[in-house]
Amino acid sequence: MVVALVTGCSDSAETPAPPAPAPSASAVVDDPPGAIACGKIGAAARAGTLMQPGVVADVSRATGTADAPVADAASRLQQAYERASRAQGAEDEPDLVAAVSAAAAEMVSVCADSGLESAG
């Protein structure tokens, strides 16, 4: 068996630069602050996915740089979602799920008032 090893030669002493790292989610800039959270709540409200696991938590996590009105609205949404989730199968579950929708509508309104309704 014969093994051939092929190597390249270059007159250049310059070492090629390593490839640039791919942008990560943490590299995304929330400009203006709250734009990411408002984009996420708008998309979730339009898609009707608010009661799917992880959706409201994702919106809440996105409020790290948001101003107080947006962050407060997300906090109220998270609380409403938690109450509705705990009430699964209970008599008051429909009312608590409706409260999640109302909290989401309030957050969408806060985003609109902040000029962030079309973000995301």
MODELLER restraints for C-alpha pairs under 7 A, 6 or more apart:
rsr = mdl.restraints
at = mdl.atoms
rsr.add(forms.Gaussian(group=physical.xy_distance, feature=features.Distance(at['CA:30:A'], at['CA:36:A']), mean=5.90, stdev=0.5))
rsr.add(forms.Gaussian(group=physical.xy_distance, feature=features.Distance(at['CA:30:A'], at['CA:65:A']), mean=6.96, stdev=0.5))
rsr.add(forms.Gaussian(group=physical.xy_distance, feature=features.Distance(at['CA:33:A'], at['CA:65:A']), mean=5.35, stdev=0.5))
rsr.add(forms.Gaussian(group=physical.xy_distance, feature=features.Distance(at['CA:33:A'], at['CA:66:A']), mean=4.65, stdev=0.5))
rsr.add(forms.Gaussian(group=physical.xy_distance, feature=features.Distance(at['CA:33:A'], at['CA:67:A']), mean=6.57, stdev=0.5))
rsr.add(forms.Gaussian(group=physical.xy_distance, feature=features.Distance(at['CA:34:A'], at['CA:63:A']), mean=5.98, stdev=0.5))
rsr.add(forms.Gaussian(group=physical.xy_distance, feature=features.Distance(at['CA:34:A'], at['CA:65:A']), mean=6.26, stdev=0.5))
rsr.add(forms.Gaussian(group=physical.xy_distance, feature=features.Distance(at['CA:34:A'], at['CA:66:A']), mean=3.89, stdev=0.5))
rsr.add(forms.Gaussian(group=physical.xy_distance, feature=features.Distance(at['CA:34:A'], at['CA:67:A']), mean=6.48, stdev=0.5))
rsr.add(forms.Gaussian(group=physical.xy_distance, feature=features.Distance(at['CA:34:A'], at['CA:70:A']), mean=6.59, stdev=0.5))
rsr.add(forms.Gaussian(group=physical.xy_distance, feature=features.Distance(at['CA:35:A'], at['CA:116:A']), mean=5.79, stdev=0.5))
rsr.add(forms.Gaussian(group=physical.xy_distance, feature=features.Distance(at['CA:35:A'], at['CA:119:A']), mean=5.28, stdev=0.5))
rsr.add(forms.Gaussian(group=physical.xy_distance, feature=features.Distance(at['CA:35:A'], at['CA:120:A']), mean=6.53, stdev=0.5))
rsr.add(forms.Gaussian(group=physical.xy_distance, feature=features.Distance(at['CA:36:A'], at['CA:62:A']), mean=6.12, stdev=0.5))
rsr.add(forms.Gaussian(group=physical.xy_distance, feature=features.Distance(at['CA:36:A'], at['CA:119:A']), mean=6.87, stdev=0.5))
rsr.add(forms.Gaussian(group=physical.xy_distance, feature=features.Distance(at['CA:36:A'], at['CA:120:A']), mean=5.83, stdev=0.5))
rsr.add(forms.Gaussian(group=physical.xy_distance, feature=features.Distance(at['CA:37:A'], at['CA:59:A']), mean=5.33, stdev=0.5))
rsr.add(forms.Gaussian(group=physical.xy_distance, feature=features.Distance(at['CA:37:A'], at['CA:62:A']), mean=4.83, stdev=0.5))
rsr.add(forms.Gaussian(group=physical.xy_distance, feature=features.Distance(at['CA:37:A'], at['CA:63:A']), mean=5.53, stdev=0.5))
rsr.add(forms.Gaussian(group=physical.xy_distance, feature=features.Distance(at['CA:38:A'], at['CA:108:A']), mean=6.86, stdev=0.5))
rsr.add(forms.Gaussian(group=physical.xy_distance, feature=features.Distance(at['CA:38:A'], at['CA:111:A']), mean=5.79, stdev=0.5))
rsr.add(forms.Gaussian(group=physical.xy_distance, feature=features.Distance(at['CA:38:A'], at['CA:116:A']), mean=6.29, stdev=0.5))
rsr.add(forms.Gaussian(group=physical.xy_distance, feature=features.Distance(at['CA:38:A'], at['CA:117:A']), mean=6.50, stdev=0.5))
rsr.add(forms.Gaussian(group=physical.xy_distance, feature=features.Distance(at['CA:38:A'], at['CA:119:A']), mean=6.33, stdev=0.5))
rsr.add(forms.Gaussian(group=physical.xy_distance, feature=features.Distance(at['CA:38:A'], at['CA:120:A']), mean=6.99, stdev=0.5))
rsr.add(forms.Gaussian(group=physical.xy_distance, feature=features.Distance(at['CA:39:A'], at['CA:118:A']), mean=6.94, stdev=0.5))
rsr.add(forms.Gaussian(group=physical.xy_distance, feature=features.Distance(at['CA:39:A'], at['CA:119:A']), mean=4.87, stdev=0.5))
rsr.add(forms.Gaussian(group=physical.xy_distance, feature=features.Distance(at['CA:39:A'], at['CA:120:A']), mean=3.73, stdev=0.5))
rsr.add(forms.Gaussian(group=physical.xy_distance, feature=features.Distance(at['CA:40:A'], at['CA:59:A']), mean=5.80, stdev=0.5))
rsr.add(forms.Gaussian(group=physical.xy_distance, feature=features.Distance(at['CA:40:A'], at['CA:120:A']), mean=6.64, stdev=0.5))
rsr.add(forms.Gaussian(group=physical.xy_distance, feature=features.Distance(at['CA:41:A'], at['CA:59:A']), mean=6.14, stdev=0.5))
rsr.add(forms.Gaussian(group=physical.xy_distance, feature=features.Distance(at['CA:41:A'], at['CA:104:A']), mean=6.99, stdev=0.5))
rsr.add(forms.Gaussian(group=physical.xy_distance, feature=features.Distance(at['CA:41:A'], at['CA:108:A']), mean=6.70, stdev=0.5))
rsr.add(forms.Gaussian(group=physical.xy_distance, feature=features.Distance(at['CA:42:A'], at['CA:108:A']), mean=6.27, stdev=0.5))
rsr.add(forms.Gaussian(group=physical.xy_distance, feature=features.Distance(at['CA:44:A'], at['CA:50:A']), mean=5.82, stdev=0.5))
rsr.add(forms.Gaussian(group=physical.xy_distance, feature=features.Distance(at['CA:45:A'], at['CA:104:A']), mean=6.88, stdev=0.5))
rsr.add(forms.Gaussian(group=physical.xy_distance, feature=features.Distance(at['CA:49:A'], at['CA:55:A']), mean=6.94, stdev=0.5))
rsr.add(forms.Gaussian(group=physical.xy_distance, feature=features.Distance(at['CA:50:A'], at['CA:56:A']), mean=6.17, stdev=0.5))
rsr.add(forms.Gaussian(group=physical.xy_distance, feature=features.Distance(at['CA:56:A'], at['CA:78:A']), mean=6.20, stdev=0.5))
rsr.add(forms.Gaussian(group=physical.xy_distance, feature=features.Distance(at['CA:57:A'], at['CA:78:A']), mean=6.91, stdev=0.5))
rsr.add(forms.Gaussian(group=physical.xy_distance, feature=features.Distance(at['CA:60:A'], at['CA:74:A']), mean=5.56, stdev=0.5))
rsr.add(forms.Gaussian(group=physical.xy_distance, feature=features.Distance(at['CA:60:A'], at['CA:75:A']), mean=6.83, stdev=0.5))
rsr.add(forms.Gaussian(group=physical.xy_distance, feature=features.Distance(at['CA:60:A'], at['CA:78:A']), mean=6.88, stdev=0.5))
rsr.add(forms.Gaussian(group=physical.xy_distance, feature=features.Distance(at['CA:63:A'], at['CA:71:A']), mean=5.54, stdev=0.5))
rsr.add(forms.Gaussian(group=physical.xy_distance, feature=features.Distance(at['CA:69:A'], at['CA:110:A']), mean=6.72, stdev=0.5))
rsr.add(forms.Gaussian(group=physical.xy_distance, feature=features.Distance(at['CA:70:A'], at['CA:107:A']), mean=6.69, stdev=0.5))
rsr.add(forms.Gaussian(group=physical.xy_distance, feature=features.Distance(at['CA:70:A'], at['CA:110:A']), mean=6.22, stdev=0.5))
rsr.add(forms.Gaussian(group=physical.xy_distance, feature=features.Distance(at['CA:70:A'], at['CA:111:A']), mean=6.44, stdev=0.5))
rsr.add(forms.Gaussian(group=physical.xy_distance, feature=features.Distance(at['CA:73:A'], at['CA:106:A']), mean=6.95, stdev=0.5))
rsr.add(forms.Gaussian(group=physical.xy_distance, feature=features.Distance(at['CA:73:A'], at['CA:107:A']), mean=5.09, stdev=0.5))
rsr.add(forms.Gaussian(group=physical.xy_distance, feature=features.Distance(at['CA:74:A'], at['CA:107:A']), mean=6.53, stdev=0.5))
rsr.add(forms.Gaussian(group=physical.xy_distance, feature=features.Distance(at['CA:76:A'], at['CA:103:A']), mean=6.51, stdev=0.5))
rsr.add(forms.Gaussian(group=physical.xy_distance, feature=features.Distance(at['CA:77:A'], at['CA:100:A']), mean=6.16, stdev=0.5))
rsr.add(forms.Gaussian(group=physical.xy_distance, feature=features.Distance(at['CA:77:A'], at['CA:103:A']), mean=4.97, stdev=0.5))
rsr.add(forms.Gaussian(group=physical.xy_distance, feature=features.Distance(at['CA:77:A'], at['CA:104:A']), mean=6.07, stdev=0.5))
rsr.add(forms.Gaussian(group=physical.xy_distance, feature=features.Distance(at['CA:80:A'], at['CA:99:A']), mean=6.21, stdev=0.5))
rsr.add(forms.Gaussian(group=physical.xy_distance, feature=features.Distance(at['CA:80:A'], at['CA:100:A']), mean=5.20, stdev=0.5))
rsr.add(forms.Gaussian(group=physical.xy_distance, feature=features.Distance(at['CA:81:A'], at['CA:100:A']), mean=5.57, stdev=0.5))
rsr.add(forms.Gaussian(group=physical.xy_distance, feature=features.Distance(at['CA:83:A'], at['CA:96:A']), mean=6.74, stdev=0.5))
rsr.add(forms.Gaussian(group=physical.xy_distance, feature=features.Distance(at['CA:84:A'], at['CA:93:A']), mean=6.02, stdev=0.5))
rsr.add(forms.Gaussian(group=physical.xy_distance, feature=features.Distance(at['CA:84:A'], at['CA:96:A']), mean=4.80, stdev=0.5))
rsr.add(forms.Gaussian(group=physical.xy_distance, feature=features.Distance(at['CA:84:A'], at['CA:97:A']), mean=5.39, stdev=0.5))
rsr.add(forms.Gaussian(group=physical.xy_distance, feature=features.Distance(at['CA:87:A'], at['CA:93:A']), mean=5.16, stdev=0.5))
rsr.add(forms.Gaussian(group=physical.xy_distance, feature=features.Distance(at['CA:108:A'], at['CA:117:A']), mean=6.83, stdev=0.5))
rsr.add(forms.Gaussian(group=physical.xy_distance, feature=features.Distance(at['CA:111:A'], at['CA:117:A']), mean=5.21, stdev=0.5))
